[in-house]
Amino acid sequence: VDEQPDGTFVCGVHIADVSHFVTPGSPLDDEASKRCTSVYLVQKVLPMLPRVLCERLCSLQPNVERLTFSIEWRMDAEGNVLEQWIGRGIIRSVAKLAYGNAQALFDADDAGAEPPDDMPVVDQSLVDA
């Protein structure tokens, strides 16, 4: 979420674009279509695509540009959507967080506190860029 000078907010959701690596109708595409998604268990992941794609080439890694399918909303302070954009993009993540880490950031911000000490380090120069 990025606050704009006019007091609105831009919120984006980005997913990795694997289409460069997966040819439509190929055996890889057929197998991925059967699986539909990666399955995340407590201590294990059952990936939709080969690990080299899921974990390296397409994964949204910190400080690495990746192709994405994205949606962004510009919203007012009450959360009303004023504009929407959907398309392909390039993003560079600033951190890789587990769900618990992300929740801890929200909780600390809501409480006006500093993030927990065990939080992954974020390169602030990338956030401010």
WODAQUI-V521448 format. One record per residue. SS is DSSP state (H for helix, E for strand, - for the rest). PSI is psi as a letter, one per 30 degrees, with the letter a starting at -180 (999 if undefined). NEAR is the number of other ideal C-beta (glycine too) atoms within 12 Angstrom. Layout:
ss->(SS	SS)
psi->(PSI	PSI)
near->(NEAR	NEAR)
//
This chain:
ss->(-	E	E	-	-	-	-	-	E	E	E	E	E	E	E	E	-	-	-	-	-	-	-	-	-	-	H	H	H	H	H	H	H	H	H	-	-	-	E	E	-	-	-	-	E	E	-	-	-	-	H	H	H	H	H	H	H	-	-	-	-	E	-	-	E	E	E	E	E	E	E	E	E	E	E	-	-	-	-	-	E	E	E	E	E	E	E	E	E	E	E	E	E	-	-	-	-	-	H	H	H	H	H	H	H	H	H	H	H	H	H	-	-	-	-	-	-	-	-	-	-	-	-	H	H	H	H	H	-)
psi->(k	j	k	l	f	g	f	l	k	k	k	k	k	k	k	k	j	g	f	f	f	j	k	k	f	l	e	e	e	e	e	e	e	e	e	e	l	k	k	j	l	e	g	k	k	j	k	e	l	k	e	e	e	e	f	d	e	f	k	i	k	k	g	k	k	k	k	l	k	l	k	k	k	k	l	l	f	f	g	k	k	e	l	k	k	k	a	k	a	k	l	j	l	f	l	j	k	l	e	e	e	e	e	e	e	e	e	e	e	e	f	g	l	l	l	l	f	g	k	k	k	k	j	f	f	e	e	f	999)
near->(19	16	14	18	8	13	13	22	23	24	23	23	19	25	23	33	23	29	20	16	23	24	13	14	11	15	13	22	19	13	17	26	16	12	18	12	15	23	13	14	9	8	6	9	17	15	25	26	30	20	15	14	25	26	18	17	21	30	25	31	19	20	20	21	17	29	24	27	24	24	20	26	23	24	23	18	14	10	13	13	17	20	18	17	19	16	15	18	22	17	26	21	24	22	23	20	22	15	12	14	21	19	16	22	25	18	17	18	16	11	12	8	14	12	23	19	11	13	23	21	17	20	16	10	10	17	16	9	11)
//
